[in-house]
Amino acid sequence: MADYQLDSNAKYARTHEWVRIEDGLAVVGISDAAQDMLSDVVYVELPQEGDEVEAGQEVAVVESVKAAEDVIAPVSGKVVAVNRALEDKPELVNEQPYQAWFFKLEPTAALEEELAQLMSPEEYDRFVDEESH
């Protein structure tokens, strides 16, 4: 069993994205388990600022030496910032999965309802453990 880092302030999607609410914005990235499964990240395609996204929608792409995966919006909102540092240093996703956020959303009124659909860190830890068996 792998021992992945978790962010106690984040909620997690079954598709391995995390979302953390900071200053009223939904900050989104991929989990430590996800980056470990992908292995060495070599490219990140980010959304455009101003894009309107729905929870469950493909918003970004992360490519590794093993595979390319879509990054799914865990909550709905308007993209108000993207992490341009990942374009030059995609390896930050491997090095600091909870600091290397992909995008920030101005959430919709459905935020609380959408957050309630996501997993707590403890639930996500169990999910990853069960998924690996």
Rosetta constraint file for C-alpha pairs under 8 A:
AtomPair CA 1 CA 129 HARMONIC 6.91 0.50
AtomPair CA 1 CA 132 HARMONIC 7.94 0.50
AtomPair CA 2 CA 129 HARMONIC 7.92 0.50
AtomPair CA 4 CA 32 HARMONIC 5.91 0.50
AtomPair CA 4 CA 33 HARMONIC 5.78 0.50
AtomPair CA 4 CA 125 HARMONIC 7.96 0.50
AtomPair CA 5 CA 32 HARMONIC 5.84 0.50
AtomPair CA 5 CA 33 HARMONIC 7.69 0.50
AtomPair CA 6 CA 31 HARMONIC 7.53 0.50
AtomPair CA 6 CA 32 HARMONIC 7.11 0.50
AtomPair CA 6 CA 121 HARMONIC 6.20 0.50
AtomPair CA 6 CA 125 HARMONIC 7.81 0.50
AtomPair CA 7 CA 98 HARMONIC 6.86 0.50
AtomPair CA 7 CA 121 HARMONIC 6.80 0.50
AtomPair CA 8 CA 121 HARMONIC 5.95 0.50
AtomPair CA 9 CA 20 HARMONIC 6.22 0.50
AtomPair CA 10 CA 18 HARMONIC 5.96 0.50
AtomPair CA 10 CA 19 HARMONIC 5.36 0.50
AtomPair CA 10 CA 20 HARMONIC 4.54 0.50
AtomPair CA 10 CA 21 HARMONIC 7.67 0.50
AtomPair CA 10 CA 120 HARMONIC 7.27 0.50
AtomPair CA 10 CA 121 HARMONIC 6.89 0.50
AtomPair CA 11 CA 18 HARMONIC 5.59 0.50
AtomPair CA 11 CA 19 HARMONIC 5.42 0.50
AtomPair CA 11 CA 20 HARMONIC 6.55 0.50
AtomPair CA 11 CA 115 HARMONIC 7.05 0.50
AtomPair CA 11 CA 118 HARMONIC 5.83 0.50
AtomPair CA 11 CA 119 HARMONIC 5.48 0.50
AtomPair CA 11 CA 120 HARMONIC 5.18 0.50
AtomPair CA 11 CA 121 HARMONIC 6.40 0.50
AtomPair CA 12 CA 16 HARMONIC 6.38 0.50
AtomPair CA 12 CA 17 HARMONIC 5.80 0.50
AtomPair CA 12 CA 18 HARMONIC 4.52 0.50
AtomPair CA 12 CA 19 HARMONIC 6.49 0.50
AtomPair CA 12 CA 74 HARMONIC 7.82 0.50
AtomPair CA 12 CA 118 HARMONIC 5.44 0.50
AtomPair CA 12 CA 119 HARMONIC 4.88 0.50
AtomPair CA 12 CA 120 HARMONIC 6.38 0.50
AtomPair CA 12 CA 121 HARMONIC 6.85 0.50
AtomPair CA 12 CA 124 HARMONIC 6.29 0.50
AtomPair CA 13 CA 17 HARMONIC 5.36 0.50
AtomPair CA 13 CA 18 HARMONIC 6.41 0.50
AtomPair CA 13 CA 74 HARMONIC 6.14 0.50
AtomPair CA 13 CA 118 HARMONIC 5.35 0.50
AtomPair CA 13 CA 119 HARMONIC 6.30 0.50
AtomPair CA 13 CA 124 HARMONIC 7.93 0.50
AtomPair CA 14 CA 118 HARMONIC 7.74 0.50
AtomPair CA 14 CA 119 HARMONIC 7.81 0.50
AtomPair CA 14 CA 124 HARMONIC 7.77 0.50
AtomPair CA 14 CA 127 HARMONIC 7.90 0.50
AtomPair CA 15 CA 72 HARMONIC 7.13 0.50
AtomPair CA 16 CA 30 HARMONIC 5.87 0.50
AtomPair CA 16 CA 31 HARMONIC 5.67 0.50
AtomPair CA 16 CA 33 HARMONIC 7.51 0.50
AtomPair CA 16 CA 34 HARMONIC 5.84 0.50
AtomPair CA 17 CA 28 HARMONIC 6.82 0.50
AtomPair CA 17 CA 29 HARMONIC 5.59 0.50
AtomPair CA 17 CA 30 HARMONIC 4.24 0.50
AtomPair CA 17 CA 31 HARMONIC 5.75 0.50
AtomPair CA 17 CA 34 HARMONIC 7.93 0.50
AtomPair CA 17 CA 71 HARMONIC 7.02 0.50
AtomPair CA 17 CA 72 HARMONIC 6.96 0.50
AtomPair CA 17 CA 73 HARMONIC 7.72 0.50
AtomPair CA 17 CA 74 HARMONIC 6.81 0.50
AtomPair CA 18 CA 28 HARMONIC 5.66 0.50
AtomPair CA 18 CA 29 HARMONIC 5.41 0.50
AtomPair CA 18 CA 30 HARMONIC 5.65 0.50
AtomPair CA 18 CA 31 HARMONIC 5.99 0.50
AtomPair CA 18 CA 74 HARMONIC 7.44 0.50
AtomPair CA 19 CA 26 HARMONIC 6.10 0.50
AtomPair CA 19 CA 27 HARMONIC 5.37 0.50
AtomPair CA 19 CA 28 HARMONIC 4.56 0.50
AtomPair CA 19 CA 29 HARMONIC 6.70 0.50
AtomPair CA 19 CA 74 HARMONIC 6.85 0.50
AtomPair CA 20 CA 26 HARMONIC 5.70 0.50
AtomPair CA 20 CA 27 HARMONIC 5.16 0.50
AtomPair CA 20 CA 28 HARMONIC 6.68 0.50
AtomPair CA 21 CA 25 HARMONIC 5.49 0.50
AtomPair CA 21 CA 26 HARMONIC 4.66 0.50
AtomPair CA 21 CA 27 HARMONIC 6.10 0.50
AtomPair CA 22 CA 26 HARMONIC 6.48 0.50
AtomPair CA 22 CA 27 HARMONIC 6.84 0.50
AtomPair CA 24 CA 106 HARMONIC 7.33 0.50
AtomPair CA 24 CA 107 HARMONIC 7.90 0.50
AtomPair CA 25 CA 104 HARMONIC 6.24 0.50
AtomPair CA 25 CA 105 HARMONIC 5.60 0.50
AtomPair CA 25 CA 106 HARMONIC 5.14 0.50
AtomPair CA 25 CA 107 HARMONIC 6.45 0.50
AtomPair CA 26 CA 75 HARMONIC 7.77 0.50
AtomPair CA 26 CA 104 HARMONIC 5.50 0.50
AtomPair CA 26 CA 105 HARMONIC 4.97 0.50
AtomPair CA 26 CA 106 HARMONIC 6.43 0.50
AtomPair CA 26 CA 107 HARMONIC 6.29 0.50
AtomPair CA 27 CA 101 HARMONIC 6.56 0.50
AtomPair CA 27 CA 102 HARMONIC 7.71 0.50
AtomPair CA 27 CA 103 HARMONIC 6.13 0.50
AtomPair CA 27 CA 104 HARMONIC 4.46 0.50
AtomPair CA 27 CA 105 HARMONIC 6.47 0.50
AtomPair CA 28 CA 73 HARMONIC 7.60 0.50
AtomPair CA 28 CA 74 HARMONIC 7.78 0.50
AtomPair CA 28 CA 101 HARMONIC 5.52 0.50
AtomPair CA 28 CA 102 HARMONIC 5.79 0.50
AtomPair CA 28 CA 103 HARMONIC 5.59 0.50
AtomPair CA 28 CA 104 HARMONIC 6.17 0.50
AtomPair CA 28 CA 105 HARMONIC 7.95 0.50
AtomPair CA 29 CA 97 HARMONIC 7.12 0.50
AtomPair CA 29 CA 98 HARMONIC 6.87 0.50
AtomPair CA 29 CA 100 HARMONIC 6.73 0.50
AtomPair CA 29 CA 101 HARMONIC 4.40 0.50
AtomPair CA 29 CA 102 HARMONIC 5.10 0.50
AtomPair CA 29 CA 103 HARMONIC 7.24 0.50
AtomPair CA 30 CA 34 HARMONIC 6.12 0.50
AtomPair CA 30 CA 35 HARMONIC 6.85 0.50
AtomPair CA 30 CA 71 HARMONIC 7.56 0.50
AtomPair CA 30 CA 93 HARMONIC 7.77 0.50
AtomPair CA 30 CA 97 HARMONIC 6.45 0.50
AtomPair CA 30 CA 98 HARMONIC 7.61 0.50
AtomPair CA 30 CA 101 HARMONIC 7.59 0.50
AtomPair CA 31 CA 35 HARMONIC 6.37 0.50
AtomPair CA 31 CA 97 HARMONIC 6.00 0.50
AtomPair CA 31 CA 98 HARMONIC 7.02 0.50
AtomPair CA 32 CA 36 HARMONIC 6.13 0.50
AtomPair CA 32 CA 94 HARMONIC 7.59 0.50
AtomPair CA 32 CA 97 HARMONIC 5.51 0.50
AtomPair CA 32 CA 98 HARMONIC 7.55 0.50
AtomPair CA 33 CA 37 HARMONIC 6.17 0.50
AtomPair CA 33 CA 128 HARMONIC 7.49 0.50
AtomPair CA 34 CA 38 HARMONIC 6.19 0.50
AtomPair CA 35 CA 39 HARMONIC 5.91 0.50
AtomPair CA 35 CA 40 HARMONIC 7.70 0.50
AtomPair CA 35 CA 41 HARMONIC 7.47 0.50
AtomPair CA 35 CA 93 HARMONIC 6.72 0.50
AtomPair CA 35 CA 94 HARMONIC 5.68 0.50
AtomPair CA 35 CA 97 HARMONIC 7.22 0.50
AtomPair CA 36 CA 94 HARMONIC 7.22 0.50
AtomPair CA 38 CA 63 HARMONIC 7.89 0.50
AtomPair CA 38 CA 64 HARMONIC 5.84 0.50
AtomPair CA 38 CA 65 HARMONIC 7.66 0.50
AtomPair CA 38 CA 66 HARMONIC 6.19 0.50
AtomPair CA 38 CA 67 HARMONIC 6.50 0.50
AtomPair CA 39 CA 64 HARMONIC 6.24 0.50
AtomPair CA 39 CA 65 HARMONIC 6.88 0.50
AtomPair CA 39 CA 66 HARMONIC 6.79 0.50
AtomPair CA 39 CA 94 HARMONIC 7.54 0.50
AtomPair CA 40 CA 64 HARMONIC 5.22 0.50
AtomPair CA 40 CA 65 HARMONIC 5.78 0.50
AtomPair CA 40 CA 66 HARMONIC 7.76 0.50
AtomPair CA 40 CA 91 HARMONIC 6.87 0.50
AtomPair CA 40 CA 94 HARMONIC 6.75 0.50
AtomPair CA 41 CA 62 HARMONIC 7.02 0.50
AtomPair CA 41 CA 63 HARMONIC 5.72 0.50
AtomPair CA 41 CA 64 HARMONIC 3.99 0.50
AtomPair CA 41 CA 65 HARMONIC 6.61 0.50
AtomPair CA 41 CA 90 HARMONIC 5.92 0.50
AtomPair CA 41 CA 91 HARMONIC 5.46 0.50
AtomPair CA 41 CA 93 HARMONIC 6.85 0.50
AtomPair CA 41 CA 94 HARMONIC 6.65 0.50
AtomPair CA 42 CA 62 HARMONIC 7.94 0.50
AtomPair CA 42 CA 63 HARMONIC 5.81 0.50
AtomPair CA 42 CA 64 HARMONIC 5.06 0.50
AtomPair CA 42 CA 65 HARMONIC 6.66 0.50
AtomPair CA 42 CA 90 HARMONIC 5.69 0.50
AtomPair CA 42 CA 91 HARMONIC 6.53 0.50
AtomPair CA 43 CA 62 HARMONIC 5.98 0.50
AtomPair CA 43 CA 63 HARMONIC 5.05 0.50
AtomPair CA 43 CA 64 HARMONIC 6.79 0.50
AtomPair CA 43 CA 86 HARMONIC 7.97 0.50
AtomPair CA 43 CA 87 HARMONIC 6.95 0.50
AtomPair CA 43 CA 90 HARMONIC 5.58 0.50
AtomPair CA 44 CA 60 HARMONIC 7.45 0.50
AtomPair CA 44 CA 61 HARMONIC 5.76 0.50
AtomPair CA 44 CA 62 HARMONIC 4.58 0.50
AtomPair CA 44 CA 63 HARMONIC 6.23 0.50
AtomPair CA 44 CA 86 HARMONIC 6.46 0.50
AtomPair CA 44 CA 87 HARMONIC 6.08 0.50
AtomPair CA 44 CA 90 HARMONIC 6.12 0.50
AtomPair CA 45 CA 60 HARMONIC 5.45 0.50
AtomPair CA 45 CA 61 HARMONIC 4.94 0.50
AtomPair CA 45 CA 62 HARMONIC 6.38 0.50
AtomPair CA 45 CA 87 HARMONIC 7.52 0.50
AtomPair CA 46 CA 59 HARMONIC 7.37 0.50
AtomPair CA 46 CA 60 HARMONIC 4.92 0.50
AtomPair CA 46 CA 61 HARMONIC 6.83 0.50
AtomPair CA 46 CA 82 HARMONIC 6.69 0.50
AtomPair CA 46 CA 83 HARMONIC 7.84 0.50
AtomPair CA 46 CA 102 HARMONIC 6.83 0.50
AtomPair CA 46 CA 103 HARMONIC 7.46 0.50
AtomPair CA 47 CA 51 HARMONIC 7.05 0.50
AtomPair CA 47 CA 59 HARMONIC 5.91 0.50
AtomPair CA 47 CA 60 HARMONIC 5.67 0.50
AtomPair CA 47 CA 79 HARMONIC 7.55 0.50
AtomPair CA 47 CA 82 HARMONIC 7.13 0.50
AtomPair CA 47 CA 103 HARMONIC 7.58 0.50
AtomPair CA 48 CA 79 HARMONIC 7.02 0.50
AtomPair CA 48 CA 82 HARMONIC 7.47 0.50
AtomPair CA 49 CA 78 HARMONIC 7.81 0.50
AtomPair CA 49 CA 79 HARMONIC 4.98 0.50
AtomPair CA 49 CA 80 HARMONIC 5.25 0.50
AtomPair CA 49 CA 81 HARMONIC 5.80 0.50
AtomPair CA 49 CA 82 HARMONIC 6.75 0.50
AtomPair CA 50 CA 78 HARMONIC 5.93 0.50
AtomPair CA 50 CA 79 HARMONIC 5.17 0.50
AtomPair CA 50 CA 80 HARMONIC 6.02 0.50
AtomPair CA 51 CA 78 HARMONIC 5.67 0.50
AtomPair CA 51 CA 79 HARMONIC 5.31 0.50
AtomPair CA 52 CA 76 HARMONIC 7.73 0.50
AtomPair CA 52 CA 77 HARMONIC 5.79 0.50
AtomPair CA 52 CA 78 HARMONIC 4.40 0.50
AtomPair CA 52 CA 79 HARMONIC 6.36 0.50
AtomPair CA 53 CA 57 HARMONIC 6.54 0.50
AtomPair CA 53 CA 59 HARMONIC 7.25 0.50
AtomPair CA 53 CA 73 HARMONIC 7.04 0.50
AtomPair CA 53 CA 76 HARMONIC 5.43 0.50
AtomPair CA 53 CA 77 HARMONIC 5.45 0.50
AtomPair CA 53 CA 78 HARMONIC 6.15 0.50
AtomPair CA 53 CA 79 HARMONIC 7.42 0.50
AtomPair CA 54 CA 73 HARMONIC 6.72 0.50
AtomPair CA 54 CA 75 HARMONIC 6.57 0.50
AtomPair CA 54 CA 76 HARMONIC 4.20 0.50
AtomPair CA 54 CA 77 HARMONIC 6.55 0.50
AtomPair CA 55 CA 72 HARMONIC 7.48 0.50
AtomPair CA 55 CA 73 HARMONIC 5.04 0.50
AtomPair CA 55 CA 74 HARMONIC 5.05 0.50
AtomPair CA 55 CA 75 HARMONIC 4.25 0.50
AtomPair CA 55 CA 76 HARMONIC 4.55 0.50
AtomPair CA 55 CA 114 HARMONIC 7.59 0.50
AtomPair CA 56 CA 72 HARMONIC 5.59 0.50
AtomPair CA 56 CA 73 HARMONIC 5.41 0.50
AtomPair CA 56 CA 74 HARMONIC 6.00 0.50
AtomPair CA 56 CA 75 HARMONIC 7.35 0.50
AtomPair CA 57 CA 72 HARMONIC 5.38 0.50
AtomPair CA 57 CA 73 HARMONIC 5.55 0.50
AtomPair CA 58 CA 70 HARMONIC 5.87 0.50
AtomPair CA 58 CA 71 HARMONIC 5.75 0.50
AtomPair CA 58 CA 72 HARMONIC 4.46 0.50
AtomPair CA 58 CA 73 HARMONIC 6.43 0.50
AtomPair CA 59 CA 70 HARMONIC 7.15 0.50
AtomPair CA 59 CA 71 HARMONIC 5.75 0.50
AtomPair CA 59 CA 72 HARMONIC 5.62 0.50
AtomPair CA 59 CA 73 HARMONIC 6.14 0.50
AtomPair CA 60 CA 70 HARMONIC 5.84 0.50
AtomPair CA 60 CA 71 HARMONIC 4.86 0.50
AtomPair CA 60 CA 72 HARMONIC 7.10 0.50
AtomPair CA 60 CA 102 HARMONIC 7.98 0.50
AtomPair CA 61 CA 68 HARMONIC 6.84 0.50
AtomPair CA 61 CA 69 HARMONIC 5.72 0.50
AtomPair CA 61 CA 70 HARMONIC 4.50 0.50
AtomPair CA 61 CA 71 HARMONIC 5.48 0.50
AtomPair CA 62 CA 68 HARMONIC 5.67 0.50
AtomPair CA 62 CA 69 HARMONIC 5.42 0.50
AtomPair CA 62 CA 70 HARMONIC 6.37 0.50
AtomPair CA 62 CA 71 HARMONIC 6.90 0.50
AtomPair CA 63 CA 67 HARMONIC 5.84 0.50
AtomPair CA 63 CA 68 HARMONIC 4.07 0.50
AtomPair CA 63 CA 69 HARMONIC 6.32 0.50
AtomPair CA 64 CA 68 HARMONIC 6.10 0.50
AtomPair CA 74 CA 114 HARMONIC 7.65 0.50
AtomPair CA 74 CA 118 HARMONIC 7.73 0.50
AtomPair CA 75 CA 107 HARMONIC 7.16 0.50
AtomPair CA 75 CA 111 HARMONIC 6.52 0.50
AtomPair CA 75 CA 114 HARMONIC 5.85 0.50
AtomPair CA 75 CA 115 HARMONIC 7.08 0.50
AtomPair CA 76 CA 105 HARMONIC 7.64 0.50
AtomPair CA 76 CA 107 HARMONIC 5.87 0.50
AtomPair CA 76 CA 108 HARMONIC 6.01 0.50
AtomPair CA 76 CA 110 HARMONIC 7.44 0.50
AtomPair CA 76 CA 111 HARMONIC 7.16 0.50
AtomPair CA 76 CA 114 HARMONIC 7.94 0.50
AtomPair CA 77 CA 105 HARMONIC 5.30 0.50
AtomPair CA 77 CA 106 HARMONIC 5.22 0.50
AtomPair CA 77 CA 107 HARMONIC 4.20 0.50
AtomPair CA 77 CA 108 HARMONIC 5.14 0.50
AtomPair CA 78 CA 105 HARMONIC 5.11 0.50
AtomPair CA 78 CA 106 HARMONIC 5.10 0.50
AtomPair CA 78 CA 107 HARMONIC 6.62 0.50
AtomPair CA 78 CA 108 HARMONIC 7.94 0.50
AtomPair CA 79 CA 103 HARMONIC 6.73 0.50
AtomPair CA 79 CA 104 HARMONIC 5.79 0.50
AtomPair CA 79 CA 105 HARMONIC 4.51 0.50
AtomPair CA 79 CA 106 HARMONIC 6.47 0.50
AtomPair CA 80 CA 103 HARMONIC 7.63 0.50
AtomPair CA 80 CA 104 HARMONIC 5.76 0.50
AtomPair CA 80 CA 105 HARMONIC 5.58 0.50
AtomPair CA 80 CA 106 HARMONIC 6.36 0.50
AtomPair CA 81 CA 103 HARMONIC 5.58 0.50
AtomPair CA 81 CA 104 HARMONIC 5.08 0.50
AtomPair CA 81 CA 105 HARMONIC 7.21 0.50
AtomPair CA 82 CA 102 HARMONIC 5.91 0.50
AtomPair CA 82 CA 103 HARMONIC 4.25 0.50
AtomPair CA 82 CA 104 HARMONIC 6.36 0.50
AtomPair CA 83 CA 87 HARMONIC 7.87 0.50
AtomPair CA 83 CA 100 HARMONIC 7.59 0.50
AtomPair CA 83 CA 101 HARMONIC 6.41 0.50
AtomPair CA 83 CA 102 HARMONIC 5.32 0.50
AtomPair CA 83 CA 103 HARMONIC 5.97 0.50
AtomPair CA 84 CA 88 HARMONIC 7.38 0.50
AtomPair CA 85 CA 89 HARMONIC 5.99 0.50
AtomPair CA 85 CA 90 HARMONIC 7.66 0.50
AtomPair CA 86 CA 90 HARMONIC 4.46 0.50
AtomPair CA 86 CA 91 HARMONIC 7.54 0.50
AtomPair CA 86 CA 92 HARMONIC 6.67 0.50
AtomPair CA 86 CA 93 HARMONIC 7.59 0.50
AtomPair CA 86 CA 100 HARMONIC 7.35 0.50
AtomPair CA 86 CA 102 HARMONIC 7.61 0.50
AtomPair CA 90 CA 94 HARMONIC 7.97 0.50
AtomPair CA 91 CA 95 HARMONIC 6.37 0.50
AtomPair CA 92 CA 96 HARMONIC 5.63 0.50
AtomPair CA 92 CA 97 HARMONIC 7.11 0.50
AtomPair CA 92 CA 100 HARMONIC 5.92 0.50
AtomPair CA 93 CA 97 HARMONIC 4.82 0.50
AtomPair CA 93 CA 100 HARMONIC 5.37 0.50
AtomPair CA 93 CA 101 HARMONIC 7.98 0.50
AtomPair CA 96 CA 100 HARMONIC 5.76 0.50
AtomPair CA 97 CA 101 HARMONIC 7.35 0.50
AtomPair CA 107 CA 111 HARMONIC 5.98 0.50
AtomPair CA 110 CA 114 HARMONIC 6.05 0.50
AtomPair CA 111 CA 115 HARMONIC 5.97 0.50
AtomPair CA 112 CA 116 HARMONIC 6.18 0.50
AtomPair CA 113 CA 117 HARMONIC 6.79 0.50
AtomPair CA 114 CA 118 HARMONIC 7.01 0.50
AtomPair CA 119 CA 123 HARMONIC 5.45 0.50
AtomPair CA 119 CA 124 HARMONIC 5.58 0.50
AtomPair CA 120 CA 124 HARMONIC 6.06 0.50
AtomPair CA 121 CA 125 HARMONIC 6.07 0.50
AtomPair CA 122 CA 126 HARMONIC 6.43 0.50
AtomPair CA 123 CA 127 HARMONIC 6.14 0.50
AtomPair CA 124 CA 128 HARMONIC 6.11 0.50
AtomPair CA 125 CA 129 HARMONIC 6.22 0.50
AtomPair CA 126 CA 130 HARMONIC 6.08 0.50
AtomPair CA 127 CA 131 HARMONIC 5.95 0.50
AtomPair CA 128 CA 132 HARMONIC 6.16 0.50
AtomPair CA 129 CA 133 HARMONIC 6.89 0.50
